[in-house]
Amino acid sequence: MAMPMTLRSRYKHSLGAAAFVAASLLMSSASIAQDATQPGFTRIQGETQGAAPPPPTVRTVVRDFREDMRMFIQQISSYARSISPNFSIMVRDPEELIIKRDVQDETIISPARTFMLSIDGVMFDGVFRGDRVLGKPPTPDVQKEALARIQRAKQNGLPVFVFDFAAKPAEINEVFRSADKLGAIANVLPVPENLMTTLPKYPSRPHNENPRNVLSLHDVKNFAYIANPRAWGRQDQFAFALHDSNYDLLIVDPFIGREPLSGQAVATLKYKKIGAQRLVFARADITSAMSHRYYWKPGWTEGYPSFIGAPFPGEPDRYFVDYWDPSWQQLMFGSPQSFIFGLIKQGYNGVLLEGMRTYLAFEGNVEIPQAFAPMALSEEK
């Protein structure tokens, strides 16, 4: 059987028509009021006389998945800062969230200022290497779009971070040179991020190593990203291993297995090897549900609760979610039991919000198996 091409069709196939409608369109009906003097149609004591009344008009409201995503992030930002005013929000791969297109003419573009004012930084993937294949440069049109988005973010005062993928020293050096020229902060992973369990071996010291204290994203000269700290085993081993480095910003998964990193571990991470302060961010995928996360309950599966959709290609334990659904959002922010509250309580300086590209899947603008499959280590022969 051929795999459905879009998330919308996947929902229709797997969850039934009701969930498909909920994920793509909101339907509402409204009756047109009829004048009592309209020819051929009168009512006498509640009974229709003459011609039957016209059927109710069905009004279709198209869901704006981009605005849903912006509003979700803006609400997370407002909630986090109501608890900790200095807590920072960075968004990974925002695509077109930082702009708004004219409804009548999509070539007319305006900055999404309210959205950009609600965040503190942006990160773009695969700008120079590893857009879909490790070490491979993106196509010229893909890179052109990415560079245009970066410039727009910089024009609005946002620090820009670049997250590329390459294993050869020459390719890694090229990424750093290109990012420096662009005025962006780069990190290069030698493997797909889900396999990144340790600090990169090359370069042996952080690019643009910085001896100063780092108090905001504008101070950051380099960063490291650890997607899976489980390889260290114990939290103290993980914390001391990363403490023994001079990166300005550490972005880590807030769990080792199912256990959250302790406040003590986070506090240890906040200092470089040389003793200067640095920032520690947690990564948080806010548009997919994972069966190993603390919020997952027995009996949950595709279609139940209703906000859980189809699994990601190649990742059967990770599911697309209706990120605009209030029940899902309550898991992410808004109460002492929410994900964001937990990060603030544990002492993180901020959060890297991931999963932004999901809105493209709901719009049907991408082919799910290709766009959301894990990064390839090499091109297929």
C-alpha positions as CSV (number, residue, x, y, z in Angstrom):
1,M,0.0,0.0,0.0
2,A,1.3,3.4,-0.8
3,M,2.0,5.7,2.1
4,P,-0.3,8.7,2.3
5,M,1.5,11.9,1.1
6,T,0.4,14.3,3.8
7,L,-0.4,14.3,7.5
8,R,-4.0,15.4,6.7
9,S,-4.5,12.3,4.5
10,R,-2.8,10.2,7.1
11,Y,-5.2,11.4,9.8
12,K,-8.1,10.7,7.5
13,H,-6.9,7.2,7.0
14,S,-6.0,6.3,10.6
15,L,-8.3,8.3,12.8
16,G,-11.5,8.4,10.7
17,A,-13.3,11.3,9.1
18,A,-14.1,13.1,12.4
19,A,-10.5,13.5,13.4
20,F,-9.6,14.4,9.9
21,V,-12.0,17.3,10.0
22,A,-10.8,18.4,13.4
23,A,-7.3,18.5,12.2
24,S,-7.9,20.4,9.1
25,L,-11.2,22.3,9.0
26,L,-13.7,23.7,11.5
27,M,-17.2,23.4,10.2
28,S,-20.1,25.5,11.4
29,S,-23.7,25.9,10.2
30,A,-25.8,29.0,10.2
31,S,-29.4,29.4,9.1
32,I,-30.3,32.3,6.8
33,A,-33.2,34.2,8.3
34,Q,-36.1,34.3,5.9
35,D,-38.4,37.3,5.5
36,A,-42.1,36.4,6.2
37,T,-43.1,38.1,3.0
38,Q,-40.7,36.1,0.8
39,P,-42.8,34.7,-2.1
40,G,-43.7,31.0,-1.8
41,F,-42.7,30.7,1.8
42,T,-44.8,31.5,4.9
43,R,-45.2,30.0,8.4
44,I,-48.6,29.6,10.0
45,Q,-48.7,28.4,13.6
46,G,-45.3,26.9,13.2
47,E,-46.1,24.9,10.0
48,T,-44.5,25.6,6.6
49,Q,-46.9,26.7,3.9
50,G,-45.9,26.7,0.3
51,A,-42.4,26.1,-0.9
52,A,-39.9,24.4,1.5
53,P,-37.4,26.8,3.1
54,P,-33.9,26.8,1.6
55,P,-31.3,24.6,3.5
56,P,-29.0,26.1,6.0
57,T,-25.8,27.6,4.6
58,V,-22.7,25.8,5.6
59,R,-19.8,28.1,6.4
60,T,-16.3,26.7,6.3
61,V,-13.6,28.2,8.4
62,V,-10.1,27.2,7.3
63,R,-7.8,26.7,10.3
64,D,-4.7,28.9,10.2
65,F,-2.0,26.4,11.4
66,R,0.7,29.0,11.3
67,E,-1.1,31.4,13.6
68,D,-2.1,28.5,15.9
69,M,1.7,27.9,16.3
70,R,2.5,31.5,16.9
71,M,-0.2,31.8,19.5
72,F,1.0,28.6,21.2
73,I,4.5,29.9,21.5
74,Q,3.4,33.4,22.5
75,Q,1.3,31.9,25.3
76,I,4.2,29.8,26.5
77,S,6.4,32.9,26.5
78,S,3.9,34.9,28.5
79,Y,3.4,32.1,31.0
80,A,7.1,31.5,31.5
81,R,7.9,35.1,32.1
82,S,5.0,35.5,34.5
83,I,6.9,33.0,36.7
84,S,10.5,33.9,35.8
85,P,11.0,37.3,33.9
86,N,14.5,36.4,32.7
87,F,13.5,32.9,31.3
88,S,14.4,32.9,27.6
89,I,12.5,31.4,24.7
90,M,14.4,30.2,21.6
91,V,12.6,28.7,18.6
92,R,14.2,26.1,16.3
93,D,13.5,26.0,12.6
94,P,10.6,28.6,12.7
95,E,10.3,28.5,8.8
96,E,7.8,31.2,8.0
97,L,6.5,31.9,11.5
98,I,8.6,35.1,11.6
99,I,6.7,36.5,8.6
100,K,3.0,37.0,7.6
101,R,1.9,36.8,4.0
102,D,-0.9,39.0,2.6
103,V,-4.2,37.0,2.2
104,Q,-4.8,38.3,-1.3
105,D,-1.2,38.4,-2.5
106,E,1.3,36.0,-0.9
107,T,4.3,37.9,-2.4
108,I,3.5,40.7,0.0
109,I,5.3,39.9,3.2
110,S,5.3,41.7,6.6
111,P,7.3,40.8,9.7
112,A,5.3,38.9,12.4
113,R,6.4,41.4,15.0
114,T,4.2,40.2,17.9
115,F,5.6,36.7,17.5
116,M,9.2,37.9,17.3
117,L,8.9,40.2,20.3
118,S,7.7,37.1,22.3
119,I,10.9,35.1,21.7
120,D,14.6,35.7,22.4
121,G,16.4,33.9,19.6
122,V,16.0,31.6,16.6
123,M,17.8,28.6,15.3
124,F,17.9,27.3,11.8
125,D,18.9,23.8,10.7
126,G,21.0,22.7,7.7
127,V,21.8,26.2,6.4
128,F,25.2,25.2,5.1
129,R,25.5,21.4,5.6
130,G,23.1,18.5,6.4
131,D,19.7,19.9,5.3
132,R,18.5,16.3,4.7
133,V,21.7,14.3,4.3
134,L,24.7,14.4,6.7
135,G,27.4,16.7,5.2
136,K,25.5,17.5,2.0
137,P,24.9,21.2,1.3
138,P,21.3,22.3,0.7
139,T,20.1,23.1,-2.7
140,P,20.6,26.7,-3.7
141,D,16.9,27.6,-3.5
142,V,16.6,26.0,0.0
143,Q,19.7,27.9,1.2
144,K,18.4,31.2,-0.3
145,E,15.2,30.9,1.6
146,A,17.0,30.1,4.8
147,L,19.4,33.0,4.5
148,A,16.5,35.4,3.8
149,R,14.8,34.2,7.0
150,I,18.0,34.7,8.9
151,Q,18.4,38.2,7.7
152,R,14.8,39.0,8.6
153,A,15.3,37.7,12.1
154,K,18.5,39.7,12.5
155,Q,16.8,42.9,11.3
156,N,14.3,42.4,14.2
157,G,17.1,42.1,16.8
158,L,17.0,38.4,17.3
159,P,20.3,36.4,17.9
160,V,20.6,33.7,15.2
161,F,21.9,30.2,15.7
162,V,22.8,27.7,13.0
163,F,22.6,24.0,13.6
164,D,24.4,22.1,10.8
165,F,25.5,18.5,10.4
166,A,28.9,17.3,9.0
167,A,31.6,14.9,10.0
168,K,34.6,15.9,8.0
169,P,36.9,18.6,9.5
170,A,37.0,20.6,6.3
171,E,33.2,20.7,6.1
172,I,32.9,21.7,9.7
173,N,35.4,24.5,9.3
174,E,33.5,25.7,6.3
175,V,30.3,25.9,8.3
176,F,32.0,28.0,11.0
177,R,33.5,30.4,8.5
178,S,30.2,30.9,6.7
179,A,28.3,31.4,10.0
180,D,30.9,33.9,11.3
181,K,30.6,35.9,8.0
182,L,26.8,35.8,8.4
183,G,26.9,36.9,12.1
184,A,25.3,33.7,13.3
185,I,26.4,31.3,16.1
186,A,27.1,27.8,14.7
187,N,27.2,24.3,16.0
188,V,28.0,21.3,13.8
189,L,27.1,17.7,14.8
190,P,29.0,14.8,13.3
191,V,25.9,12.5,13.5
192,P,22.1,13.0,13.3
193,E,21.0,14.8,16.5
194,N,19.2,11.8,18.0
195,L,22.5,9.9,18.0
196,M,24.3,12.8,19.7
197,T,25.1,11.6,23.2
198,T,28.4,13.4,23.9
199,L,30.3,16.6,23.0
200,P,31.8,16.7,19.5
201,K,35.4,15.6,19.2
202,Y,36.1,18.2,16.5
203,P,37.0,20.9,17.1
204,S,38.6,19.9,20.4
205,R,37.7,23.3,21.9
206,P,34.7,25.5,21.2
207,H,34.8,27.6,18.1
208,N,35.2,31.3,19.2
209,E,36.0,30.2,22.8
210,N,34.9,32.9,25.2
211,P,36.3,33.5,28.7
212,R,33.6,36.0,29.7
213,N,30.4,35.5,31.7
214,V,27.4,34.8,29.5
215,L,24.2,36.4,30.8
216,S,22.0,36.5,27.7
217,L,21.7,35.0,24.2
218,H,23.3,38.1,22.8
219,D,26.5,37.2,24.7
220,V,26.8,33.7,23.3
221,K,29.7,32.9,21.0
222,N,29.3,29.1,20.7
223,F,27.0,26.4,21.9
224,A,26.7,22.6,22.4
225,Y,23.7,20.4,22.0
226,I,23.1,17.0,23.7
227,A,20.0,15.2,22.6
228,N,20.4,12.1,24.7
229,P,22.5,12.3,27.9
230,R,21.6,8.7,28.9
231,A,25.0,7.4,27.7
232,W,26.6,8.9,30.8
233,G,24.5,6.8,33.1
234,R,24.4,8.9,36.3
235,Q,23.4,12.5,36.4
236,D,26.5,13.6,38.3
237,Q,28.7,12.1,35.7
238,F,26.9,13.9,32.9
239,A,26.9,17.2,34.8
240,F,30.6,17.1,35.6
241,A,31.6,16.0,32.0
242,L,29.8,19.0,30.5
243,H,31.0,21.3,33.2
244,D,34.5,20.4,32.0
245,S,34.0,22.5,28.9
246,N,33.9,26.1,27.9
247,Y,30.8,26.4,25.8
248,D,28.8,29.6,26.3
249,L,25.4,27.8,25.9
250,L,24.5,24.2,26.7
251,I,21.3,22.8,25.2
252,V,20.4,19.5,26.8
253,D,17.5,17.1,27.0
254,P,16.0,17.6,30.5
255,F,15.7,13.9,31.1
256,I,18.1,11.0,31.5
257,G,15.8,8.2,30.5
258,R,12.6,8.9,32.4
259,E,14.2,10.8,35.2
260,P,14.5,14.6,35.0
261,L,17.9,16.3,35.5
262,S,18.0,17.5,39.1
263,G,18.3,21.1,40.1
264,Q,21.8,20.4,41.4
265,A,22.8,18.9,38.0
266,V,21.5,22.0,36.2
267,A,23.3,24.3,38.6
268,T,26.6,22.4,37.9
269,L,26.1,22.9,34.2
270,K,25.8,26.7,34.6
271,Y,29.6,27.2,35.0
272,K,32.3,26.7,32.4
273,K,35.5,24.9,33.1
274,I,37.3,28.3,33.6
275,G,34.7,29.3,36.2
276,A,32.7,31.9,34.1
277,Q,28.9,31.7,34.0
278,R,27.1,30.3,31.0
279,L,23.5,29.6,30.0
280,V,21.8,26.2,30.2
281,F,18.7,25.6,28.0
282,A,16.4,22.6,27.9
283,R,15.1,21.3,24.6
284,A,11.4,20.8,24.4
285,D,9.5,19.4,21.4
286,I,6.0,21.0,21.8
287,T,4.4,19.4,18.7
288,S,4.9,15.7,19.2
289,A,4.1,13.3,22.0
290,M,6.6,10.6,23.0
291,S,5.6,7.5,24.8
292,H,8.7,7.7,27.1
293,R,7.9,11.1,28.5
294,Y,6.5,11.6,32.0
295,Y,3.1,12.8,30.7
296,W,2.3,9.6,28.7
297,K,-0.4,7.6,30.4
298,P,-1.3,3.9,30.0
299,G,-3.8,3.3,27.2
300,W,-2.7,6.3,25.1
301,T,-2.2,5.5,21.5
302,E,-2.8,6.9,18.0
303,G,-6.2,8.7,18.2
304,Y,-6.5,8.5,22.0
305,P,-6.6,11.1,23.4
306,S,-8.0,12.8,20.4
307,F,-5.0,15.2,20.1
308,I,-2.6,12.3,19.4
309,G,-2.2,11.7,15.7
310,A,-0.1,9.4,13.5
311,P,3.4,8.3,14.4
312,F,6.5,9.9,12.8
313,P,8.1,8.0,9.9
314,G,10.7,5.7,11.4
315,E,9.8,6.7,15.0
316,P,6.9,4.5,16.1
317,D,7.1,5.9,19.7
318,R,6.7,9.5,18.6
319,Y,3.4,11.0,17.5
320,F,2.2,14.1,15.7
321,V,-0.2,16.1,17.9
322,D,-2.9,18.7,17.4
323,Y,-0.7,21.3,19.0
324,W,-3.6,23.8,19.1
325,D,-5.7,21.5,21.3
326,P,-6.2,22.9,24.8
327,S,-5.6,19.5,26.4
328,W,-2.2,19.2,24.8
329,Q,-1.3,22.8,25.6
330,Q,-2.1,22.2,29.3
331,L,0.6,19.5,29.4
332,M,3.1,22.0,28.1
333,F,2.4,25.1,30.1
334,G,-0.1,26.8,32.5
335,S,0.2,24.8,35.8
336,P,2.7,23.4,38.3
337,Q,2.3,20.1,36.6
338,S,3.3,21.4,33.1
339,F,6.5,20.9,31.2
340,I,7.6,24.5,31.1
341,F,6.9,25.1,34.9
342,G,9.1,22.0,35.6
343,L,12.0,23.5,33.5
344,I,11.8,26.8,35.4
345,K,11.6,25.1,38.7
346,Q,14.7,23.0,37.9
347,G,16.7,26.2,37.2
348,Y,17.1,26.3,33.4
349,N,17.9,29.7,31.9
350,G,15.6,29.1,29.0
351,V,14.1,26.6,26.6
352,L,14.7,25.7,22.9
353,L,11.2,25.0,21.5
354,E,11.4,22.3,18.8
355,G,9.0,20.9,16.3
356,M,8.0,24.1,14.5
357,R,7.9,22.6,11.0
358,T,4.9,20.5,12.0
359,Y,2.5,23.2,10.8
360,L,3.7,22.5,7.3
361,A,2.4,18.9,7.6
362,F,-1.0,20.0,8.7
363,E,-1.2,22.4,5.8
364,G,-0.3,19.6,3.4
365,N,2.7,21.6,2.1
366,V,5.1,18.7,2.5
367,E,5.3,15.0,1.9
368,I,5.4,13.4,5.3
369,P,7.7,10.4,4.6
370,Q,10.3,12.6,3.1
371,A,10.1,15.8,5.1
372,F,9.9,14.1,8.6
373,A,12.0,11.0,8.1
374,P,15.3,10.9,10.2
375,M,18.3,12.5,8.5
376,A,20.2,10.2,6.2
377,L,23.8,9.4,6.8
378,S,24.5,9.2,3.1
379,E,22.5,9.5,-0.1
380,E,20.8,6.4,-1.4
381,K,22.6,4.7,-4.3
